[in-house]
Amino acid sequence: MAAYNQWMNQRLYEVCAEFSDEERKQDRRAFFGSIHGTLNHLLLGDKLWMGRFQAQPFTVKGLDQELYADFNELRSEREQTDARIIEWTGGLTDDALACTLHFTSIANPASRSIALWLAVTHFFNHQTHHRGQLTTLLSQCGKDIGVTDLMWLPDIESHQ
């Protein structure tokens, strides 16, 4: 899933780079407003969860906080975060996934405790959910990023 996440993000950013900054930031009535807002939320969510997973808290004011106004900075941080995700997931074990993760929710500030495997599943599901929103926004703008199915991840056999 980490490799799929990286692959899809690379493809999305390639297409999004074809837009002007104004077009990326245009309010398209999406949950996070714009293409830029959705890209930003994806990165924010990933950094938030990775902070929880690695016991290095990432503090934000809200789930719509803009991390980077500049597209190139956003893209660079996305690439670095994807590499961090791949490195971290590469070291996961069944025993680690069976542990309990303790964290405080941003959406509903309360202490939570859930199995790490469930948190990691949510982490990847959240990415897929918002990338689906992005592909819809891009499609509405006449852009097609091509096939997005997990089974078409290049070299998927090497990730099994």
C-alpha positions in Angstrom: 0.0 0.0 0.0 2.9 2.3 0.6 4.3 1.7 -2.9 0.8 2.3 -4.3 0.4 5.5 -2.3 3.7 6.8 -3.7 2.9 5.7 -7.3 -0.5 7.4 -7.2 0.8 10.6 -5.6 3.5 10.9 -8.3 0.9 10.5 -11.0 -1.5 13.0 -9.4 1.3 15.6 -8.9 2.4 15.2 -12.5 -1.1 16.1 -13.8 -1.6 18.8 -11.2 1.6 20.5 -12.3 -0.1 21.2 -15.6 -2.4 23.7 -13.9 -1.6 27.2 -13.0 -1.4 28.0 -9.3 -4.7 29.9 -9.7 -6.4 26.9 -11.3 -5.1 24.5 -8.6 -6.4 26.9 -5.9 -9.8 27.6 -7.5 -12.7 26.7 -5.2 -14.3 23.7 -6.8 -16.7 23.1 -4.0 -14.8 20.0 -2.9 -14.6 19.0 0.7 -11.3 20.8 1.0 -12.3 23.4 -1.5 -9.7 23.1 -4.3 -7.3 20.7 -5.9 -4.5 22.4 -3.8 -6.6 22.1 -0.7 -7.2 18.4 -1.2 -3.5 17.8 -2.0 -2.6 19.7 1.2 -5.1 17.7 3.3 -3.7 14.4 2.0 -0.2 15.5 3.1 -1.4 16.9 6.4 -3.2 13.7 7.2 -0.2 11.5 6.3 2.1 13.7 8.4 -0.3 13.6 11.3 -0.6 9.8 11.2 3.1 9.2 10.7 3.7 11.4 13.7 1.4 9.2 15.7 2.9 6.0 14.3 6.5 7.1 15.1 5.8 8.8 18.4 6.9 12.2 16.9 3.7 14.3 17.1 2.8 16.6 14.2 0.8 19.5 15.5 -1.8 21.2 13.4 -4.6 23.8 14.1 -7.1 21.9 12.0 -7.5 19.4 9.2 -7.7 22.1 6.6 -4.6 24.0 7.7 -2.5 24.9 4.7 1.0 23.5 5.1 2.6 25.0 1.9 1.1 27.6 -0.3 3.7 26.9 -2.9 3.0 23.9 -5.1 6.7 23.0 -5.6 7.2 23.0 -1.8 4.0 20.9 -1.3 5.2 18.4 -3.9 8.7 18.2 -2.4 7.3 17.5 1.0 4.9 14.9 -0.5 7.8 13.1 -2.0 9.7 13.1 1.3 6.7 12.0 3.2 6.0 9.1 0.8 9.7 8.0 1.2 9.2 8.1 5.0 6.0 6.0 4.7 7.8 3.4 2.6 10.7 3.2 5.0 8.4 2.9 8.0 6.1 0.3 6.6 9.1 -1.8 5.4 9.9 -2.4 9.1 6.4 -3.3 10.3 5.9 -6.8 11.7 2.8 -8.8 12.7 3.7 -8.2 16.3 4.0 -4.5 15.8 0.6 -4.3 14.0 -1.0 -6.2 16.9 0.0 -3.5 19.4 -2.3 -0.7 20.5 -1.8 2.9 19.3 -2.8 5.6 21.7 -3.5 9.1 20.3 -5.7 12.2 20.5 -8.1 12.8 17.7 -8.0 16.1 15.9 -11.6 15.8 14.5 -13.0 15.0 17.9 -10.4 15.9 20.6 -10.4 12.8 22.8 -7.9 10.1 23.7 -8.2 7.1 21.5 -6.7 3.6 21.6 -7.0 1.3 18.6 -5.0 -1.6 17.2 -2.1 -0.4 15.1 -3.3 -2.6 12.2 -6.6 -0.8 12.2 -4.9 2.6 12.3 -2.6 1.7 9.4 -5.6 0.4 7.4 -7.4 3.7 8.0 -4.3 5.6 7.0 -4.2 4.0 3.6 -8.0 4.1 3.2 -8.0 7.8 3.9 -5.4 8.4 1.2 -7.4 6.5 -1.3 -10.6 8.3 -0.4 -9.2 11.8 -0.9 -7.2 10.7 -4.1 -10.6 9.6 -5.4 -11.9 13.2 -4.8 -8.8 14.5 -6.7 -9.3 12.3 -9.7 -12.9 13.5 -9.9 -11.8 17.2 -9.7 -9.2 16.5 -12.4 -11.7 14.7 -14.6 -14.1 17.7 -14.3 -11.2 19.8 -15.6 -10.7 17.4 -18.6 -7.7 15.6 -17.2 -7.3 11.9 -16.9 -4.6 10.3 -14.8 -5.3 6.9 -16.3 -5.9 3.6 -14.4 -5.8 3.9 -10.7 -6.4 0.3 -9.7 -4.0 -1.2 -7.1 -3.5 -4.3 -9.3 -1.8 -2.1 -12.0 0.9 -0.9 -9.7 4.1 -1.3 -11.7 6.1 -4.3 -10.5 3.4 -5.4 -8.0 4.9 -8.8 -7.9 8.0 -7.4 -6.1 5.7 -5.9 -3.4 4.1 -9.2 -2.4 
